[in-house]
Amino acid sequence: MDDHDDHERHRKCRAVAAIVAAAVALVAKPVNASGSSSTRSLEEMIYLAVCGDPDCAAVFDIPLPRRTSVPRQVGYFEHVIPLQSDMDFRSHFRLCRQTVDIVVDAIRASEHMQVDVTASGKDMIDVKKQVLLTLWWLGSKSCIREVSDKFGLSKYTIWTSTRRVCFALCDIAPLMICWPKEKGVNDTQGRFHQLKGIHGIIGAIDGSHIPIKAPMESTDAYLNRKRFHSIVLQAVCDANLLFTDVFAGWPGSVHDARVFNNSPLKHAVDERKEEFFPMESFILGDSAYPLLPWLITPYRDAGNNGISISIIHLPVW
């Protein structure tokens, strides 16, 4: 039996199931709100049973109601966004125009963005439009219905476009998020020295809670100290606020120190310290992190007068 025959067999099985369900419902004669029994015919009951399944409807040759066109806004991407100021653009999409253009060029050739539109007969959505609607949805509290209306696309298209962009971004992440090497180490140290007057810094590490919906399992594990469900994102950035290392996935109730100790960065540095921190370089972290030769944390000293003082542990050369 080939795939076509197998598909036909499944269609007929669902059709028979619809007939049985309709017949049982007709015999039961449920009472409606007015107190009288249902007067629907067997044909009507079958229609109600199969109207949600196109395959079943095809077996009975029952026409399904056609979808009506949904009015939406038009021209936001084509006309409104180009007229926005750079400040407004960044406030809406969380990135400047130049960065968005870099991202668009980087993912344009991704296999995830290559969509075959010949079957549907529709034009392919501009890659930049897909990136912008993804940034809008992920960077705001808008629901998918609002994003759909603003960009003039269906909710399904918004969902699939966002998935495509996210998968494409994951593919290029190793090229964009990378640890400084060779000349990059000297440039980063010089920039930090220029900003804070401390030599040897090549990054700063911290954690952030990414809000999520409460999962069905281990709900309490994802409830953080701020009383909302989240996963922990640990990131290292350089003096230009560019990520050089990112690690995410641990439940929100887990302390930053435990996330750090189980992160790939910690394991890699333990094995190849000189590769990550040449010339006695180091990164800065807050008091949640352990003090290490390559991770410098604040030191609190109340002093004799009870005045709280924060200083930084610096390595002694």
Secondary structure as the mmCIF struct_conf table of DSSP 4:
data_model
#
loop_
_struct_conf.conf_type_id
_struct_conf.id
_struct_conf.beg_label_comp_id
_struct_conf.beg_label_asym_id
_struct_conf.beg_label_seq_id
_struct_conf.end_label_comp_id
_struct_conf.end_label_asym_id
_struct_conf.end_label_seq_id
HELX_RH_AL_P HELX_RH_AL_P1 ASP A 3 ALA A 28
STRN STRN1 VAL A 31 VAL A 31
TURN_TY1_P TURN_TY1_P1 ALA A 33 SER A 34
BEND BEND1 GLY A 35 SER A 36
STRN STRN2 SER A 37 SER A 37
HELX_LH_PP_P HELX_LH_PP_P1 SER A 38 SER A 38
HELX_RH_AL_P HELX_RH_AL_P2 LEU A 42 VAL A 50
TURN_TY1_P TURN_TY1_P2 CYS A 51 GLY A 52
HELX_RH_AL_P HELX_RH_AL_P3 PRO A 54 PHE A 60
TURN_TY1_P TURN_TY1_P3 ASP A 61 ASP A 61
HELX_LH_PP_P HELX_LH_PP_P2 ILE A 62 PRO A 71
BEND BEND2 GLY A 75 GLY A 75
HELX_RH_PI_P HELX_RH_PI_P1 TYR A 76 VAL A 80
HELX_RH_3T_P HELX_RH_3T_P1 ILE A 81 LEU A 83
BEND BEND3 GLN A 84 GLN A 84
HELX_RH_AL_P HELX_RH_AL_P4 ASP A 86 PHE A 93
BEND BEND4 ARG A 94 LEU A 95
HELX_RH_AL_P HELX_RH_AL_P5 ARG A 97 ILE A 107
TURN_TY1_P TURN_TY1_P4 ARG A 108 ALA A 109
HELX_RH_3T_P HELX_RH_3T_P2 GLU A 111 MET A 113
TURN_TY1_P TURN_TY1_P5 THR A 118 GLY A 121
HELX_LH_PP_P HELX_LH_PP_P3 LYS A 122 ASP A 126
HELX_RH_AL_P HELX_RH_AL_P6 VAL A 127 GLY A 139
BEND BEND5 SER A 140 SER A 140
HELX_RH_AL_P HELX_RH_AL_P7 ILE A 144 PHE A 151
TURN_TY1_P TURN_TY1_P6 GLY A 152 GLY A 152
HELX_RH_AL_P HELX_RH_AL_P8 LYS A 155 MET A 176
BEND BEND6 ILE A 177 ILE A 177
TURN_TY1_P TURN_TY1_P7 GLU A 182 GLU A 182
HELX_RH_AL_P HELX_RH_AL_P9 LYS A 183 LYS A 196
BEND BEND7 GLY A 197 GLY A 197
TURN_TY1_P TURN_TY1_P8 HIS A 199 GLY A 200
STRN STRN3 ILE A 201 PRO A 211
HELX_LH_PP_P HELX_LH_PP_P4 LYS A 213 PRO A 215
BEND BEND8 MET A 216 SER A 218
TURN_TY1_P TURN_TY1_P9 THR A 219 THR A 219
HELX_RH_3T_P HELX_RH_3T_P3 ASP A 220 TYR A 222
STRN STRN4 LEU A 223 LEU A 223
TURN_TY1_P TURN_TY1_P10 ARG A 225 LYS A 226
BEND BEND9 ARG A 227 PHE A 228
STRN STRN5 HIS A 229 HIS A 229
STRN STRN6 SER A 230 CYS A 237
TURN_TY1_P TURN_TY1_P11 ALA A 239 ASN A 240
BEND BEND10 LEU A 241 LEU A 241
STRN STRN7 PHE A 243 PRO A 251
TURN_TY1_P TURN_TY1_P12 GLY A 252 SER A 253
BEND BEND11 VAL A 254 VAL A 254
HELX_RH_AL_P HELX_RH_AL_P10 ASP A 256 ASN A 261
TURN_TY1_P TURN_TY1_P13 ASN A 262 ASN A 262
BEND BEND12 SER A 263 SER A 263
HELX_RH_AL_P HELX_RH_AL_P11 PRO A 264 GLU A 271
HELX_RH_AL_P HELX_RH_AL_P12 LYS A 273 PHE A 276
BEND BEND13 PHE A 277 PHE A 277
HELX_RH_3T_P HELX_RH_3T_P4 PRO A 278 GLU A 280
STRN STRN8 PHE A 282 LEU A 284
TURN_TY1_P TURN_TY1_P14 SER A 287 ALA A 288
BEND BEND14 TYR A 289 TYR A 289
HELX_LH_PP_P HELX_LH_PP_P5 PRO A 290 LEU A 291
STRN STRN9 LEU A 292 LEU A 292
TURN_TY1_P TURN_TY1_P15 PRO A 293 TRP A 294
STRN STRN10 LEU A 295 ILE A 296
STRN STRN11 PRO A 298 ASP A 301
TURN_TY1_P TURN_TY1_P16 ASN A 304 ASN A 305
STRN STRN12 ILE A 309 ILE A 312
#
